[in-house]
Amino acid sequence: MNYKNFYSEIGKLLYAMAYIDGTISKQEKNVVLQKIRKELIPMEHRLDEFGTPLPYYIEAEFEFLDEQIIDAEPAFESFMDYIDEHHTAFDQRTLKVCMHLARAVARAFHQTNKKEKALLKRLEKLIAKLSPLIPSQLVVHEEVL
């Protein structure tokens, strides 16, 4: 699996969660940054060719989409298509992390609204569909993700 693409896709998911209501709050941005720095960086040790921890690709994608003011739906669909097409590269834990991140962004500003709930429901539905096909733990390159 190309982990740069994977983390970019998570950036799209989090952007979609934040922007589905037409605006991204400071709280939503802060949650994205905190989750990257406090949760993802410590558990992911892969670096790109410049020595940058790969979870920073989430932030880069999120910022790019925000600057371009991309609609939330195509960003969300891109993530959904990615995990559907690459489901054999994921384990249950990885999908739970994606769900955890999406929920955290949805709750960041005045709790979860209707549009955010709808996206979460679609994500949950896809994860439930894929769950029987995904092992409970995936060892990638002799590292547990």
Order of alpha helices (4+ residues) and beta strands (2+ residues): alpha-alpha-alpha-alpha-alpha-alpha-beta-beta
